[in-house]
Amino acid sequence: MKISQNILSEIMEITKDIEDNYPELEKYLDERPLTLPNDNDPKAKVDNEALNKYLSSLKALVKKYKKSSM
């Protein structure tokens, strides 16, 4: 399965948005990779589904932050 460049681009965009506009959330970026499969698990793989889950978690983080700061 080919990894979607669109998903990777979106991840990069939202990560950059967090770094530029919500620096207080950057500390959570280090924790976000936990939503991706663990390298220690031989059955784990990074695929479009895992990347979509990661992207969703980033979007939820920003949405929750925006909502709580209103």
C-alpha angles and dihedrals in degrees: 000000000000118000111241113246088203092061092047090049091051091049090051092047095051091044090052090047090053092048093048103037107020106033090160087069095054091091088066093054089074088057096046096078086071085078089063121078116280116252089219091065108084091204093052120103136172107239137152092278093054091045091050090052090050091048090049091051091052092049091048091050092055093042092051091047093049091048094050094047095055 
